[in-house]
Amino acid sequence: MTSLAAQVTSTGITAPPYADILASLIASFQSIYGIDSYLGADSQDGQMLAVVAKAINDSNQTAIAVFNSFSPQTAQGEALSSRVKMNGIRREIPTRSTATVTIVGQAGTVISSGVVKDNLGYKWDLPVSITIPIGGSVSVTATCQTIGNIIAPANSINKIAAPQLGWQSVTNPSAAVQGSPVESDATLRQRQSISTSIGALSVLDSISANVANVAGVSRSVVAENPTGATDVNGIPAHSISAVVAGGSVQDIIDAIGRTKTAGTGTYGTTTGTYIDAKGIASTIKYFTLDTVSIKVEVDITALSGYVSSTGDALKQAVAAYISANDIGEDVYFTRLFTPANLQGSALGETYVVTAIRIAVGIATPTAANISIAFNQAAQCIVGDITLTVS
């Protein structure tokens, strides 16, 4: 072997594997001390060569890691966090899910440090002090005690975890805004790739990139209607419509306002005011992402080796598949057979999926597709899946 060290070429960096390094050291040793030298793993000289080979291999791997840290596509951990700063972004810190809840009770009741609970047992903190007005109800923001993307569909936060005199009930009329977990390297790389479009020639790409990089935004899409008439999504002529999950309303308004072209209209139900560098105010609209809860029924026939934990894995796979759908993507029930069969896992050989039915909310599940509006996204939790085993 010509070199035991890592080599940098026009195609990148390479290094010989540990086995080749050890073999080369053994060959060199025997060329000096004789071919009959015994260098087995139980010999002192053989063990010494193995220690040296490991040291060389460790050094090579360090060199490869350092080399790769200079590219956002290969850097890891703290190196990736530092590298993406050149694009004006940083790794997202974890956040908590929030939900608007309606508190009902006797007028004048003061609720101190209230705590409520959802159907899955997660606890949500209310503001430090809440006074129920004369009307008998008040809407406040509840913050999940658990960090991350905790899902809470409409009306699922309905238990008083810490009862107080005069407080009667609680519920969340709409689904919670999911928080963000610690951002993974893969997600950060994807966001870095999007961020390079901030200065793109396409205005739509630039708007999309700016909105996607607003702090706290977990999902977003920007639709455009360049025609002279309202399109099938209801977007007016020559207008854009952003659909966003998470993030500050004003930050999103500013991201849209500073990148859209003059004369382009905006469409949505969330409204705010953007003030440009000259102090001129304009109204910006966008949609807050509306999640659609999907209920699933799966019928299977158990085969040899089937256990209840396999059914749990099936539910998790189906729920994850649906929740990973893009914004505005319809739910096709036939496509759910793929995750339901746990393809790629030996567990999928212990049962046969005989039927799948889906529905929105409390509707009766059927073997039919579900249409999702351009400003909605399908969502499914394990609790929404019913598994029938025969």
C-alpha positions in Angstrom: 0.0 0.0 0.0 1.5 3.3 -1.1 0.0 5.3 1.8 -1.8 4.5 5.1 -3.0 8.1 5.5 -6.3 9.6 4.2 -6.0 11.1 0.7 -7.7 14.2 -0.7 -8.4 14.0 -4.5 -10.7 15.7 -7.0 -13.4 13.3 -6.0 -13.2 13.9 -2.2 -11.4 12.3 0.7 -10.7 8.6 1.1 -8.9 6.4 3.5 -8.0 2.7 3.6 -10.0 0.5 5.9 -8.6 -0.7 9.2 -8.1 -4.3 7.9 -6.0 -3.0 5.0 -3.9 -0.8 7.3 -3.2 -3.7 9.6 -2.3 -6.0 6.6 0.1 -3.4 5.3 1.8 -3.0 8.7 2.2 -6.8 8.9 3.7 -7.0 5.4 6.2 -4.2 6.3 7.1 -6.0 9.6 7.7 -9.3 7.8 9.8 -7.6 5.1 12.1 -6.3 7.8 12.2 -9.3 10.3 11.4 -12.1 7.9 8.4 -13.8 6.4 8.4 -16.4 9.1 7.7 -13.9 11.8 4.6 -14.9 13.8 2.1 -12.0 14.1 -1.1 -13.7 15.1 -3.6 -12.0 17.4 -2.2 -13.8 20.4 1.3 -12.6 19.8 2.9 -9.5 21.4 4.1 -8.1 18.1 0.7 -8.8 16.4 -1.1 -7.0 19.2 1.3 -4.0 19.0 0.7 -3.7 15.2 -3.0 -3.8 15.8 -2.7 -0.9 18.3 -0.7 1.1 15.7 -3.2 0.3 12.9 -6.1 1.5 15.1 -4.2 4.8 15.9 -3.7 5.4 12.1 -7.3 4.5 11.4 -8.6 6.8 14.1 -6.5 9.6 12.8 -7.8 9.0 9.2 -11.4 9.1 10.5 -10.8 12.4 12.2 -9.3 13.8 9.0 -12.4 12.7 7.1 -14.8 14.2 9.7 -12.9 17.5 9.5 -12.9 17.5 5.7 -16.7 16.8 5.7 -17.4 19.5 8.2 -16.7 22.1 5.6 -19.9 21.2 3.6 -23.5 21.5 4.9 -24.3 18.3 3.0 -21.8 16.2 5.1 -21.2 18.2 8.3 -22.7 16.8 11.5 -23.8 18.2 14.9 -22.1 21.4 16.0 -20.1 21.6 12.7 -23.3 21.7 10.8 -24.8 24.3 13.1 -21.8 26.5 12.5 -21.7 25.9 8.7 -25.3 26.9 8.1 -24.8 30.4 9.6 -23.3 31.4 6.2 -26.9 31.1 4.9 -28.3 33.3 7.7 -30.0 30.5 9.5 -29.4 28.5 12.7 -30.5 25.2 14.2 -34.0 25.5 15.6 -34.3 25.1 19.3 -37.1 22.8 20.6 -40.4 24.5 21.3 -43.6 23.5 23.1 -47.0 22.9 21.5 -49.6 25.6 22.2 -53.4 25.6 22.1 -56.2 28.1 22.5 -58.5 26.7 25.2 -61.9 27.9 26.4 -62.2 28.1 30.2 -65.8 28.0 31.6 -66.7 28.7 35.2 -68.3 31.1 37.6 -67.8 34.8 36.9 -65.1 36.4 39.0 -63.3 33.1 39.7 -59.5 33.5 39.7 -57.6 30.5 38.4 -54.0 30.5 39.6 -51.4 28.5 37.7 -54.0 26.3 36.2 -53.1 22.9 34.6 -55.2 21.0 32.1 -54.8 17.6 30.5 -55.5 16.1 27.1 -56.8 12.6 26.1 -53.3 11.2 25.9 -52.3 12.4 29.3 -50.1 15.3 28.4 -50.4 18.3 30.8 -50.8 21.9 29.6 -50.0 25.0 31.6 -52.4 28.0 31.6 -51.3 31.6 32.2 -50.3 32.3 35.8 -53.5 34.1 36.6 -56.9 33.9 34.8 -60.0 35.8 35.9 -63.3 34.4 34.4 -65.3 37.4 33.2 -69.1 38.1 33.6 -69.9 36.0 30.5 -68.7 32.9 32.3 -66.0 31.9 29.8 -62.6 33.1 28.6 -60.1 31.9 25.9 -56.5 31.7 26.8 -53.3 30.0 25.5 -52.3 26.7 27.1 -48.7 25.6 26.7 -47.7 21.9 26.8 -45.4 20.9 29.6 -43.7 18.4 27.3 -41.3 19.8 24.7 -41.7 18.8 21.1 -44.4 18.3 18.5 -47.2 17.1 20.8 -50.4 16.7 18.8 -53.8 17.7 20.4 -56.8 17.6 18.0 -59.8 19.8 18.6 -61.7 19.1 21.8 -59.0 16.7 23.1 -57.7 19.0 25.9 -60.8 18.6 28.1 -59.7 17.6 31.6 -58.9 19.8 34.6 -55.7 18.4 36.0 -55.6 20.8 39.1 -59.3 21.6 40.0 -60.0 25.0 41.6 -63.2 26.3 43.1 -65.5 27.9 40.5 -63.7 26.4 37.5 -66.1 24.1 35.7 -64.7 22.9 32.3 -62.0 23.4 29.6 -61.8 22.5 26.0 -59.8 23.4 22.9 -62.1 24.4 20.0 -59.3 23.9 17.4 -56.2 21.7 17.1 -53.1 22.8 18.9 -50.2 24.3 17.1 -47.5 21.7 17.3 -44.1 22.5 18.8 -40.8 21.5 17.3 -38.4 18.8 18.6 -34.6 19.3 18.6 -33.9 19.9 14.9 -32.1 16.9 13.4 -29.1 17.2 11.1 -31.3 15.9 8.2 -33.9 18.5 8.7 -31.4 21.3 9.1 -29.7 20.2 5.8 -33.0 20.4 4.1 -33.7 23.8 5.5 -30.2 25.0 4.4 -30.9 23.8 0.9 -34.2 25.8 0.9 -32.4 28.9 2.3 -30.2 29.2 -0.7 -33.3 30.3 -2.6 -33.8 33.4 -0.5 -31.9 35.5 -3.1 -33.3 33.4 -6.0 -34.3 35.0 -9.3 -37.8 33.5 -8.8 -39.8 35.8 -6.5 -42.0 32.8 -5.5 -38.9 30.8 -4.5 -37.6 33.7 -2.5 -41.0 34.2 -0.6 -41.2 30.5 0.1 -37.6 30.4 1.5 -38.1 33.5 3.7 -41.4 32.1 5.1 -39.8 28.7 5.7 -37.0 30.2 7.6 -39.1 32.3 10.0 -38.3 31.1 13.6 -40.8 28.5 14.8 -42.2 27.7 11.4 -42.4 23.9 11.0 -44.2 23.6 7.7 -45.1 26.0 4.9 -46.0 26.3 1.3 -46.7 29.3 -1.0 -49.3 29.0 -3.8 -49.5 31.4 -6.7 -52.4 32.4 -9.1 -50.8 34.2 -12.0 -54.0 34.2 -14.0 -56.6 36.9 -14.4 -59.4 35.0 -12.7 -59.9 33.3 -9.3 -58.5 29.8 -9.4 -59.9 26.5 -8.1 -58.5 27.1 -4.7 -60.2 30.5 -4.3 -57.0 32.5 -4.7 -57.8 35.8 -6.4 -56.2 36.8 -9.7 -52.6 37.8 -9.6 -52.2 36.8 -5.9 -50.2 34.5 -3.7 -51.4 32.5 -0.7 -49.0 31.3 2.0 -50.0 28.4 4.2 -47.9 28.3 7.4 -47.7 26.2 10.6 -46.1 27.8 13.6 -44.1 31.0 13.9 -45.0 34.5 14.9 -47.8 36.2 12.9 -45.8 39.4 12.5 -42.6 37.6 11.5 -44.5 35.8 8.8 -46.2 39.0 7.6 -42.8 40.7 7.4 -41.3 37.8 5.5 -44.0 37.9 2.9 -44.2 41.7 2.7 -40.5 42.3 2.2 -40.1 39.8 -0.7 -43.3 40.0 -2.7 -43.5 42.2 -5.7 -45.5 45.4 -5.8 -49.1 44.9 -6.9 -49.2 41.3 -6.0 -52.2 40.5 -3.8 -52.2 38.1 -0.8 -54.9 35.8 0.2 -55.8 34.1 3.6 -57.7 34.4 6.8 -54.8 35.6 9.0 -54.2 39.3 8.5 -51.4 41.7 9.5 -49.7 44.9 8.5 -46.3 45.2 6.9 -44.5 48.5 7.1 -41.7 48.9 4.5 -38.4 50.8 4.8 -40.2 54.0 3.8 -42.9 53.7 6.4 -45.6 52.7 4.0 -48.1 50.2 5.4 -49.7 47.4 3.5 -52.1 44.6 4.5 -50.7 41.0 4.1 -52.8 37.9 4.4 -52.0 34.2 4.7 -53.5 31.0 6.0 -52.6 29.3 9.3 -52.3 25.6 8.4 -55.5 23.7 9.2 -54.9 20.1 10.2 -57.5 17.5 9.3 -57.8 14.6 11.7 -57.9 11.3 9.8 -59.6 8.2 11.4 -58.5 4.8 10.1 -59.9 1.3 10.4 -57.6 -1.6 9.5 -58.7 -5.2 9.3 -56.1 -8.0 9.4 -55.9 -11.7 9.5 -53.3 -13.0 12.0 -50.8 -15.6 10.8 -48.2 -17.6 12.7 -46.0 -15.4 14.9 -48.4 -12.5 15.2 -48.4 -10.7 18.6 -50.1 -7.6 19.8 -47.0 -5.4 19.7 -47.0 -6.0 15.9 -50.4 -4.4 15.7 -49.0 -1.4 17.7 -46.1 -1.1 15.1 -48.7 -1.2 12.3 -50.7 1.7 13.9 -47.6 3.8 14.4 -46.5 3.2 10.7 -49.9 4.2 9.3 -50.2 7.3 11.6 -46.7 8.5 10.7 -47.3 7.9 6.9 -50.5 10.0 7.0 -49.0 12.8 9.1 -46.0 13.0 6.7 -48.3 14.0 3.8 -47.5 17.3 2.2 -49.7 20.4 2.7 -52.7 20.0 0.4 -52.0 16.4 -0.4 -55.0 14.1 -0.6 -55.2 10.9 1.5 -55.5 7.9 -0.8 -56.6 4.8 1.2 -55.0 2.3 -1.1 -51.6 3.8 -0.4 -52.0 3.0 3.2 -51.6 -0.7 2.5 -47.8 0.0 2.1 -47.2 1.2 5.7 -49.9 -1.1 7.1 -47.9 -4.1 5.7 -44.8 -2.9 7.5 -42.8 -3.5 4.3 -39.1 -4.1 5.0 -39.9 -5.7 8.4 -40.2 -9.4 9.1 -43.2 -8.5 11.3 -45.2 -7.9 8.1 -45.1 -11.6 7.4 -47.2 -12.5 10.5 -50.5 -11.1 9.2 -52.4 -10.2 6.1 -54.2 -6.8 5.6 -57.7 -7.5 4.3 -59.3 -4.0 4.4 -58.6 -0.3 5.1 -61.2 2.4 5.6 -60.6 6.1 6.3 -62.7 9.1 7.3 -62.4 12.7 8.6 -63.2 13.2 12.2 -66.3 11.4 13.5 -67.6 10.4 10.0 -68.0 6.7 9.2 -64.8 5.3 7.6 -65.1 4.0 4.1 -62.8 2.7 1.4 -62.6 6.0 -0.4 -60.0 8.7 -0.8 -60.2 12.0 1.2 -59.7 15.3 -0.5 -57.5 17.8 1.4 -57.7 21.6 0.7 -54.6 23.5 -0.4 -54.5 25.1 3.0 -54.9 21.9 5.0 -52.7 18.9 6.0 -53.8 15.5 7.0 -52.9 14.4 10.5 -53.3 11.0 12.3 -52.4 9.8 15.7 -52.2 6.2 16.9 -55.4 6.7 18.9 -57.3 7.4 15.7 -56.6 4.0 14.3 -58.8 1.0 15.0 -57.3 -2.4 14.3 -59.5 -5.5 14.0 -57.7 -8.8 14.1 -59.4 -12.1 13.0 
